[in-house]
Amino acid sequence: MNLASAIKISNKAKASSATHTHADKRLKMLEATIKRYQYQQDALIEILHKAQELFGYLDNDVLIYVAHNLKLPPSRVYGVATFYHLFSLAPSGVHTCVVCTGTACYVKGAQAILANVEKSTRIHAGETSADGQISLLTARCLGACGIAPAVVFDGTVLGNQTPESVCDRIKGWLQDGSS
């Protein structure tokens, strides 16, 4: 698949012409990354990582583009993208809340935090709100057991959280965009 074909695929998305120009640059950068790895199939994870960095997530068109350029079956590329937790197949929200559900956090109330957040945001773990403002995720362990229960707000780990403190933080995001 050449760049022109990939751009046609990209143009299927509903977007303005300004967005298409931006998408073209991202595809060129992805193509450069694939060339840097000399089209090696063993570099799939690194290439997917770069694709997600460029596009924010891995949509089907990007997965097919990578598969075609590495001469891999799309099912293998999709399998790798869905196996590793660091890859996302859907756009993330403006804000991200990750609740640790590791043993220490679980014992100290992570489930209550998660249930309260799900109730207040009306989304479940692994989902993004309909308005695209909040993504709610869980992690098996953040490695912050000493400050359990821990929650990551937009990349910042906070410990000793309560259902109320987490929901207050999220309400702040929704009301005025504060952290």
N, C-alpha and C positions, 0 to 999 in steps of 0.2 A: 504494500500500500504506500503510495507516495503522499507527499504533503498535500497536494491538491485534493486527493480523495479524502484525506482526513479532514480537511477544511470543509468539504461538502458534507461530511458526516456531522461536523460541528455546527454547520449552518442549519441543521434540522431543528436545533433548539430554538425556542422562541427568544429572540434577543434583537437588540438594535444593531445597526451597522457599526457603532462604536465598540460594542461588545465583541463583534466578529473580529475587528482589528486586534483587540486584546487577546482573543482566543488564538488568532494566528501566531502571535508572538509566543504564547505559551506552547503551542504545538511545535514551533521552531526550536524552542528551548528543550522540549522533550525529545525531539529528533536528535538534537546535538548530544543529549545525554545517552541516547541509545547508540549513537555512533562512537561516543567516548568509550562505551563498554564493548565496542566492536561487535554489536549484535549478538553477544553471547547470551545464551539461554540461562546460564548460571547467574547472570546479573539481574534476573527478574525482580527480586525483592528490592534491590537498589533503584531500579528503574521505576517500579511502582511507587516507591517512596518519593522520588522526584516528581512523578506525575501528580501525586496527591498534594505535594508542596505547591505545585504550579496551579492546580485546578481547585484545590480545597477538599476534594473528594474524588473517588474513582467511579465515574459513571460508565455505563456499558460501552459507549463510543470510545472512551479512552482505553478501556480494557481490550477491546477489539483491535484498536490501533497498535497497542503494545504487542498483542498476540501475533498480529500479522507481521510486524517488523522483526520479531524474534523467531518467527516461523514456529510458533507454538499453537496448539489447539486452544481456542478461547476457553474451553472448559478447565484447562490447567491454570490459565491466568486467573480465571474467576475463582478457582479452588484456592489458590495462594492468597488472593485478595480477601477471601472470606475466612480463611483459616487464621490469619494473624490479626490480633485484636487492634493493632495500630492502624489498620486500613479501614476507611469508611466508604461505603457505597452510596451514601446520601449526604447532602450538605448539612453541615453543623449549624447550630443556632448561633446567634450573635454572642450569647453567653453560654458557658458550659459548666455544669455542676456534676462532679464525679464523686459518688459516695463510695468509700472503701467498705467492702464487705468481708475483709479478712477476719481471721479468728478473733484477734484482740478488739477490733472495731465492732464485730458482731456481738461479742459478749457485752460490750459497753453501750449498745443501743443503736447500731447502724440500721437495723431493720425498722426501728421506729422512725428514724430520720428519713429513710427511703419512703416508707409508707406515708409519712406526713407531706413530704415533697410531692409525691405522686398525687396525693389528694388535692393539695393546694394548686398544683400546676395543671392538673387533669391530663397528665401524660405519664407513661410508664418508662421504666429504665430502658434505655436504648432508643428512645423516641425524641423527636424535636417538636416543640409546640407548633401549632398550625400557623402562627404568625412569624415563625422563624426566630423567635427571640431566645428561647432556651432549649438546650439539649441536656437531657438527664441521662447519665451513664453510671455504671458501677465498675469497680475494679476489684480484683481478687485480693490484692494487697498493695498498699502504697509504700510499705516499708517505714511507716511512721507510727509503729505500734505503741511507742512511748507516749504519744499524745492522742491515743484513741478516745473516741471515734474521730477519724479524720475525714475531711471533705476537701476536694480541690475545686476552687472557684476560679474560673478563667486562668488556670495554670498556677494558682497560688494555693499551697497546702495550708489549711487551718486545722488545728487540733482542738480536742475537748469540745466538740460541737454538740448541740442539742437540736431536737426537731424544731424548736422555736427559733434558735439562732440561724439555722440554715434557711428556714422559710422567711425570716426577716431580711436576710441578705438577698434572696430571690425577689421578694417584694420590692426592695430598693432598686433592683435592676429594672423591674417592670414599671415602676412609678417615674423614676427620673434618670435611669441609665447609670446610677451610681453603683459602686462596688461595695 
